[in-house]
């Protein structure tokens, strides 16, 4: 019985040390807002319908990719930004004028008009810059 306990302890220690390997094969990444370059937005919205906004954003390196839209609502104001996923790697290639395109579908739930603020980056003073559109609901 004593030998069986020693074998079990040896297997446990071996499995534990393998599972706690110091080799770091994990991919490190972070999230970053990407600058919106241009948009295609509807001239008017219709209550109870879904409208598509085509959003073109700047992709600074080959390690940047689309993750999701940051979307915040406050009464009739909608703030939208592109949230990118950045893989932290030493072999990222810089892009000068690389743009990507994503579609944001917006379902209209209120009358009146909506004010959309699309994040374009920061100015020299660190203040957020936005493309703003007021779109009426018909």
C-alpha positions in Angstrom: 0.0 0.0 0.0 2.9 2.3 0.8 4.2 1.9 -2.8 0.8 2.7 -4.3 0.8 6.0 -2.3 4.3 6.8 -3.5 3.3 6.2 -7.2 0.1 8.3 -6.8 2.1 11.1 -5.2 4.7 10.9 -8.0 2.0 11.1 -10.7 0.3 14.0 -8.9 3.5 16.0 -8.7 4.4 15.2 -12.3 1.0 16.3 -13.6 1.0 19.4 -11.4 4.5 20.5 -12.6 3.5 19.9 -16.3 0.3 22.0 -15.9 2.4 24.8 -14.3 4.9 25.0 -17.1 6.8 28.2 -17.3 6.6 28.3 -21.1 4.4 31.3 -22.0 2.5 30.3 -25.1 -0.4 32.6 -24.4 -1.3 35.4 -26.9 -1.3 38.8 -25.2 -3.7 41.3 -26.4 -5.4 44.5 -25.5 -8.4 46.5 -26.6 -8.0 49.9 -28.2 -10.4 52.4 -29.8 -9.8 52.8 -33.5 -10.3 56.1 -35.3 -13.4 56.4 -37.6 -12.4 57.8 -40.9 -15.8 58.1 -42.7 -19.4 57.0 -42.6 -22.4 56.3 -44.7 -25.5 57.2 -42.7 -29.2 57.4 -43.6 -30.7 60.9 -44.2 -33.8 59.8 -42.1 -34.9 57.0 -39.8 -38.2 55.2 -39.6 -39.8 54.2 -36.3 -39.7 50.5 -35.7 -37.2 49.8 -38.5 -33.6 48.8 -38.6 -31.1 51.0 -40.5 -27.5 50.2 -41.4 -24.6 52.6 -40.8 -21.5 51.8 -42.8 -18.5 52.7 -40.7 -14.9 53.0 -42.1 -12.2 53.0 -39.6 -8.4 53.3 -39.6 -6.3 50.1 -39.0 -2.9 51.2 -37.9 -1.0 47.9 -38.0 -1.5 44.3 -39.1 -2.0 43.4 -35.4 -5.1 45.5 -35.1 -8.5 44.0 -35.9 -12.2 44.7 -35.3 -13.6 43.4 -32.0 -16.9 45.2 -31.5 -18.7 48.6 -31.5 -18.5 50.6 -28.3 -22.1 51.9 -28.0 -23.4 54.3 -25.4 -26.8 55.8 -25.2 -28.0 58.9 -23.3 -31.6 59.9 -24.0 -31.5 60.6 -27.8 -27.7 60.8 -28.1 -25.8 57.7 -29.3 -22.0 57.6 -29.0 -20.3 55.1 -31.2 -16.7 54.0 -31.5 -14.9 51.1 -33.0 -13.3 48.8 -30.4 -10.3 47.1 -31.8 -8.4 44.0 -30.6 -4.6 44.5 -30.7 -2.4 41.4 -30.6 0.8 42.3 -28.9 3.5 41.0 -31.2 6.9 42.1 -32.4 6.1 41.3 -36.0 3.2 43.8 -36.6 3.4 45.6 -39.9 2.5 49.3 -39.8 -0.1 50.6 -42.3 -0.3 54.1 -43.6 -3.7 54.3 -45.1 -5.4 51.0 -44.3 -9.1 51.3 -43.7 -11.7 48.6 -42.9 -15.4 48.7 -43.0 -18.1 47.4 -40.6 -21.8 47.8 -40.6 -23.7 48.9 -37.5 -27.4 48.0 -37.5 -29.5 50.5 -35.5 -33.1 49.8 -34.5 -35.3 52.9 -34.1 -37.3 53.0 -31.0 -38.1 56.7 -30.4 -39.7 59.6 -32.3 -38.1 62.9 -32.8 -34.5 62.7 -33.9 -31.3 61.0 -32.8 -27.9 62.6 -32.4 -25.0 60.3 -33.4 -21.5 61.0 -32.2 -18.9 58.8 -34.0 -15.4 58.8 -32.3 -12.6 60.0 -34.5 -9.7 60.1 -32.0 -8.2 62.8 -29.9 -6.9 66.3 -30.7 -3.6 67.7 -29.6 -5.0 68.5 -26.2 -6.2 65.0 -25.6 -9.9 65.9 -26.1 -12.2 63.5 -27.9 -13.1 64.3 -31.5 -16.5 63.2 -33.0 -18.3 63.3 -36.3 -21.8 64.3 -35.3 -25.0 63.7 -37.2 -28.6 64.6 -36.2 -31.0 62.3 -38.1 -34.7 62.9 -37.9 -37.2 60.0 -37.3 -40.0 60.1 -39.9 
